[in-house]
Amino acid sequence: MESPAPDAKLEHARRLLDAQDLGLAELARAVGLSATHLQRRFRQAYGLSPAEYRSQRRLDGLKQGLRAGHDVTRALYDAGYGSPSRVYEHGAARLGMAPLAYRRGGEGMDIRWSVSDTALGLALVAVTARGVCAVLLGDGAAALEASLRAEFPRATIERVDAGRDEFLAPRVRAVADALAARSGAVPVELVGTAFQRRVWEALMRIPPGETRSYAELAESLGMPRGARAVARACAGNRVAVLVPCHRVIRGDGSLGGYRWGLPRKQALLEAEAAGRKARA
């Protein structure tokens, strides 16, 4: 009997991960590939390593259970976590950042937003119940609102006056602090493809005051030839500053592009560099 083609083996591996909690070595044996080969080919095919795919499936299962109204304990165990502590072993912050399986155009999302005057001009901050889903920078409130609605054309979107919403207000303040290069953290909900989310999460691991080239970022993701794909994911980032695509530059040291204008990118990098020097 002829053995399955490599692509069929990868798909078989993905289905096994959907159904079972398998480590890399066990998964490789089950599909008849070496662990190294499976790791490399799986990432190329799906944008995630087998471990990252398994972790993402667990998180999505947990959030699905919580949305269905299950209590936290049941949702944890149904999603495959052996204990509540296992959630935190994988990073509790990811519960705020891991995306829901939203349909195209933000259908099913309830978004509240407000505009704030910041150190770098106007910032539109939009939130779901789980965290910030958009930070858009610009010079006019009307244009920013139009951009938000273009990003999420099927979402339910409501403007809230600054300071009038207990959930939105502190997140607006946190974004203003980030734009001024002051410390602070806020939950973020990333809405994008699996590959985009990998790039955006990698961006969030770049320390303030440091930069990476597109090629370096691609290399860190196990994609040495993926600089262009990484650049496209950076360009698709809709959460300015909190997902710091401004920290990615060209290999020759030049700024490259920036969705919200190169002067803002330069100002952000200079403020972060000054802050890092002051802390040293």
N, C-alpha and C positions, 0 to 999 in steps of 0.2 A: 504493500500500500504506500502510495506516494505521500511524503510528509507535507504538512501545510506550508504554504508560502510564507516568507518572513512577515509580510503585512498581516496575514491571517493570524500568525502567532501573536503579533502585537495586539490585535483586536481581541484575541482570546485572553491575553493578559489583562486587558482593560476590563473585560467582562468578569474575570475572576476577582479583580479588585472591587468591582461593584457589589459582588456577593459575599466576599470573605476578607478577613484581615490577614493578609499574607505579607511576610517580609520579602526582601528582594531575592535572597537565595532560594527560598521556597517557591516563589513565583517563577523564577528562572527555570527551576527544575520542572515545574508543572507545564511549561510551554516549550521546553526543549531548547533553550538558548542559554548561553553563558550569562552570568550576572552583569558583567561589564557591557556585553553587547546589548542586552535587554535595556539596561539603564540608558545607554546612549541612543538607541533607536526609539525607545519610548518617548524620550524627551524631544527628539526630532519630530516625531509624529504628532504628539499631543501638547507640546509646549510645557510639560511638567514631568518631573521624575515620577516613578511609581509611588514613592513615599509621599511626594507632594500631592499627587492625584488622590491617594488614599486619605490624606489629611483633609483635602478639600471636600471630598465626598462626605466625610464624617461631619464637618462643619455645616455643610448644606443640609444634611439629614437632621442635625440638631436644630437648626433654625426652622426647618419644615415642621418638626414636631412641636416647637414652641408656637409657631403660627397656627397650628391646628388646635391649640388650646391645651396640650398635654402639660402636666406639671414638669418642673425642671428635671427631677430625678428620672422620671420615665423617659423624657426626651433624650437625656444623656445616654442612658443604657440602650435605648432603641437605635441611637445613632452609632453605637459601637464603642463608646467610651467605657472602660472598665470601672471607672470611678470618677467623681467630680474633679479630683485632682488632675486627671489626665487632660482635661480641657486646658488647664493652666500650664501643663507641661508643654503643650503646643503653642502657648502664647495667648493669654486671655484677651489681649488687645485685638487679636484677629477676629474675635466674635463681633467686634464693632466694624472691622474692616472687610471681612469676607462678604462677598456679594450674595444676594438672593438671585434665584434664577428668573430674573425679570424678562418679560417678553419685550420685543422690539419697541422702541420709542418710549420706554418707561411706563407702559401700561400697568396699572395696579399700584403705582407709586403715589403716595400723598406727600407733597413737597411744600414746605413753608420757606419763605425767603425774605430777606431784608437787604437794604443797601447801607453801607457804612462808609464814611469819609476816613481814609487811612493815610499813612505816610506816603503811599505810592498812588494816591488817587482813590477813585471810588472802587469799592469791592462789593460785589453781590455774593452773599453767603446763603446757600440753600441747604436745607436739612430734611432728612427723613426721620422717622422715629428712632433710627439706629445710629445716625451720625451725619456728618457733613457729606453731601453728595456732589456739591459744586461750589467752587470759589472762582468767580469770574472777575477780571480786572478791566477797567475801562474808564471812560471820561463822562459817560452819560447814562443815567438810570434806565431810560427807555431802551437804549441799545443793549444794555446788559440783560434786561428782562426779555427782550426778543431773542437773545442768544440762549438764555435758559430754556425758553419754550421751544426753541429749535433743537436743543439737546434732548429734551424729554417731551415730545409732541403729544404723547398720549397720557401723560401723567396728570393728576389733579394738582394744580399749582395755586398757591394762595400767598399773597403778600401780607406780611405782618409788620407793623410799625416797630422800629428798633426799640428794644427794651420792654415790649409788650408781651413777650412769649417766654415762659420760664425755661424752655428747652433751647430755643433759638438764641436768646440774648447772650448767654455766656459763650456760645460758640462764635457769635459775631465778635465779641471782645477777644477771644482767643486768636481769631484770624487777624484782627488788628494788631495784636501783640506780635504775631509771627511776621507780619509785614514790616514791623518796626524792629525785627531781629531780637525781640525779647522772648525769653523761654516760655514754654507752655505746651500743652498737649490736648488734643481733642479727638474723639472717635471719628473715624472716616468710613464712609460706605463707598466702596469701589464698585462701580457698575461698568463692566466691560468683559471682553473675552478672557479666557484663562491665561493666554499669553500676555495680554495687556496688564492683567492684574499682577503677574509675575514681575513684569518690568516696573510697575508702579510701586510694588512692595520693595523691590531692590532700591529704587530711588529713595524711599523712606529710610533706608539703612545708611545712606551717605551722611556722615556727620556735618552739621553746620560749619561753614568755613572751609569745607573741602569740595573738590570737584572731581568728576570722572569723565573720561572721554566716552563717546558712544561705543567705541571698540572695547574699552575696558569694561564697560557695563555688560556688553554682550558676552565677553569672556567670562565674567563672574557668573553668568547664567548658563554657562556650558555651551555657548553658541559663538565660537570664535569668528564665524563668518556672518554673524547676524547683526552687524552694526546698523544696517539700513532698517531692518525690522524693528530694532530697538528705537531708532529715531522716529519711526512712524508711531510707535506706542507712546513715546514721549509727547509727540504732537497731538495725540488723542486725549491727553490728560485734561480733565475738566476741573481739577481741584488744585488751583494754583497755590503754591507755597507749602501747603500741608503735604502735598505730594510734590517734592521739590525737583521738578524737571529743570529748574533754572541751574541746578548744580551739574548739569551735563553739558560739556563743551566739545568742540572739535579736537581732533588729535593734535593739530598745530597750535592749540591754545586759544584760538579765536572763539568768540561766543557761540557761533552757530545761530540757529533760529530760536524764536521764543514766541509762543502764541500771543502773548500780551505785550509784545514790543521789547526790543533790545535795551532801550534805556531802563526799563523796569528790571530786566534781568541783571544788567550791570549794577544797578543800585542795590538789589538784593544781595548779590555776591559781595559787594564792597561792605555792606552793613554786617554780613555774617563774618567776613574776614576780620573786620574791626572788633566784633564781639569776641571772636576766638582769641585774638591777640590780647584783648583786655583780660580774658580769663586765664591766660597763660602765666 
